[in-house]
Amino acid sequence: MLHGVFLVLVALATSVGGDEPHLAAGPPVGMTSPSAQVPVEDPRLERADSIFLAGDAHGALTVVLEILEEDGEGYEPLWRASSYALATGVLEEAETGDTGRYEEALELAERALAVDPDGLSAHYWKVAALGRLALGAGPREAMDYAEKIREGALLILERDPDHAGAHHALGKLYLEIMGVSGMSRFLGRTFAGGEALGEASWSRAESHLKKATSLAPEMLLFQLDLARLYRDRRRTAQAKALLETLAEAPIRQPPDRVFRDEVREILRDIS
């Protein structure tokens, strides 16, 4: 029983986010605050970003991995490779059920942190990769992931209070915890402990998800998880109104195809 409970507690859906290209230039920055965006000086990275935003996450990953093979460890290509590996993983999981890319994304983020321990982008993509990996973890490992996700998100927010992705990671974590029955949460606190279990609440989940959507309104995933909160709180009218808007939202980043399908599925279920 507890095995299933802990898997649900950390069922984060963090990712980067085409049949339609993104109109803005640059890498998958929708999860970061504008202050975290920096100009790209390497034309090869610009090319990778363009490939990604044209809808080809795997192609972008291939370009950046080639840069790393040619030049050795570099912070910018490493964190970008992590983000592209995670995006590719979201698509591959939806298509084939394969989740191997998430380990690759985590490894690349950790390599980026070895180059620059203070790099916020690397810290964020590590949190995002941990969120996906938690889905298939066993009980103890899942709780460890949950604490690392919480700690990583809070570290980012200490330095950048307007980091949209970190707000989303915390909001989604709290949402999933609160979606489990009260007795299951009690059992989790009793047998496993953990700060995330102890501090989760509906109000904290909503606050962080609303903050994420206000900072990065173009991120379909952030809006989707806010709609999930409305649904879970039986605020059906709010959920339906948001989902109806999202069902027609443009595809801005490759995994948005997956998230828009999820939007339409939830909308069918509550209509």
N, C-alpha and C positions, 0 to 999 in steps of 0.2 A: 504493500500500500504506500509506504513512505517513498519508495522508489518513484512511483508515478507522481506523487505530490511534489517532490523536489524537481523533477523534470519540468513540471508545469510552472513552478516558481521562477524558473530562470529561462522561460521560453521567450527570449528576446528576439525581435525581428529587426535588428539593426542592419543596415546595409547602405551601399551607395545607390544612389540613384543619381532600337527606338524606332517605332515606325516613323516618328517625327523627330528631327534633330533639335538639340538644345540651341537656343538663339544666342546664349551668352558664351563668351570665350572662357577658356580655362579648364582646369581639372575638376573632378567631382567635389566642389567646394560647398555644395548645398548644406552640408552638415556642419560647416564652420561659420564663425562670425566673419563679417567683412574685414575686421582687423587682422584676421589670420591669413588673408589672401596676400600673396606677394607676386610680383612679376616673374615670369619664367624667362630666363636668359638663354637656356639651351634650346635650340630649334628642334632638336630631337624630342624633347619633352613636349614642346608645343605640338608637334606632330602627333604624339601619343594622345594628348588631350583632345585634339581634333578628331582622331579616330574614335575615341571613347564617346564623345558627344555626338558623333554621327551614328552611334548605335552599336559599335563593335567593341565590347569590353575585352574580349579575348585578344583581339588584334592590338589594342592599346597595351595590354599586359605583355604581349610578345615583344613589342617595340622597347618597352622599358627594361625587360629582362635582358635584351640584347645590349642595351646601354650599360647595364651592370656587368655583363660579361666582358665588355670592351674596356670599361673604365675602372672597374672595381667598386667597392662599397662607397656609395654616395647618399647623403640623407634624402635629397629631393627625389631621385629615382626610386629609392627604397620605399618611402611612404606612398608614393604614387603606385608602385607595383602592388603594395598591400591593398590599396583601395581597389585597384583593378582586379586583383585576385578575388577579393570579396564579392565584387559585382558579378564576376564570372561565376563564382560559386552559387550565388542566388539563382542565376539563370540555369545552371547545370542541375541544381537540386530540383527546380521546378520541372525540368524536362526529363531527367533520368533518375532522380533521387540520389545522385552522387554528391557527397558533402566534403570530398577531399580538398577542395580549394580553400576551405576555411583554415585548415592547418597551415597551408602555404601562406595565407594572408597574415596569420599570427606570427609565423616565423619572419616574414619580411618586415612587419612592424617592429618586432624585437631587434632585428638587425639595424633598423633605422635608429632605434633608441640607443643601441650600442655606439652609433656614430654621434648622435646628439641626444643625450639623456633628457634634455629640456624641451625637445621638439613636440609641440602640441599636436601636430598632425599625426605623428607616429603614435602618441599616446591615445589619440582618438581611434585610429584604425585598429589598435590593439584591443580597445574596449569593444569595438564593433565585431571583431573576429571572435573574441571570447563569447559574446552574446550568441553567435551562431553555433559555436562549438558546444555551448551548454545544452543545446537541444538533444544531443545524443549521449550525454554524460550519465554516469552512474550517480547515486545519491551523494556520496561524499565529494566527488569531483564537481558535481553540479553546484553544491553549496560553495565550494571554493571559487568556482567561476563567478557566482553571484557576488561574493565579497570583492573579488578583483574588479568586476564591472563597476560596482559602487565606488570603490576606492579610486579607480581610474577616472571615473566621471567627476568625482568631487575634486580630485587633483586638478583637472582641466578647469573646472569652474572657479577654483581659487585664483587662477591666473587669468581667466577670461570668463567673467560672469555671463557674457552674452554668447557663449558657444552653444549653438542650437543643437548640435549632435549630442553633447553631454547632457543637456536638459532632456532630450528625447530618451537617451539611454536610462536615465534615472526614472523618468515618468513611466516608461514601458516596464521596467523592473517592478516598480511599485504596483502598476496595474495588474501584472501577472500574479503577484503575491496576493493582492486583494481579491483576485478572481477565484482563489481557492477558498474552500469553506473555512469558517472560523475554527472548527475543531482541527482541521488539517494544519492551519497556521499555528495553532497552539502546540500541536505535536512537533512541528518543525522547530519552534522556539525551544521546546523542552529537550529534544534529542539532538539538535544540531546547533542551536544558538545562531549567532550571526547578527551583525548590525542591520543588514537589509531587512531581515524578517521583523526585527524589533521596531523599526522606524516607519515601515510602510503604512500608508493610509490612502483612502480614496482622494482626499483633498490634496495630498502631496503629489499623487499621480497626476491629477488634473492640472495642478499648478505647473508642473514641469512640462507636460505635454502642450498646454496652451502657450507657455513661453517658447517652446521649440517651434510651434507653428507660426507664432508671431514673428520670430526672428528669421525663419526660413519658410515662408508661405508656399514657395514653389516645390517643396519636398512632399511628394504625394504620400510617402510612408508616414510622415509625421501626422498629417491630416487623417490618414487611415486609422492610426492608433488612437487618436482623439475620438474618432467615431466609434471605435471599439469600446472605449470607456463609456460613452453615452449609452451604447447598447447594453453594456453590462450593468449600468446603473438604472436600466429600464427608462431611460430618457429617449424613448423611441423616436419621437418627432425630431429631436435635435440630431440624432444619429442618421435618420433617413434623409433629412435636408442636406447634411454634409456629404453623405454618401452619393446622393443624386448629383451633386456638383462634381465630386471626384470621378464619378463614372464617365464623365465626358472630358476629364482633364487631359491635357496633352501629355505625350510621352516625352519627358525631358532628358532622362538618363536611362540606360538599358534596362535595369531591373524594374523600372516603372511598369513595364508590360506585365510582370508578375503581380505587382501590387494592385494594378487596375483590375486585373482578373479577380483578385481577392475582394476588392471593393464591390464588384458586381455580384459576386457570390453571396456576400453578407447582405447586400441590398435585397436580393431575391429571398433570402431567408426571413427577413423581417417585414417584408411587404405583404 
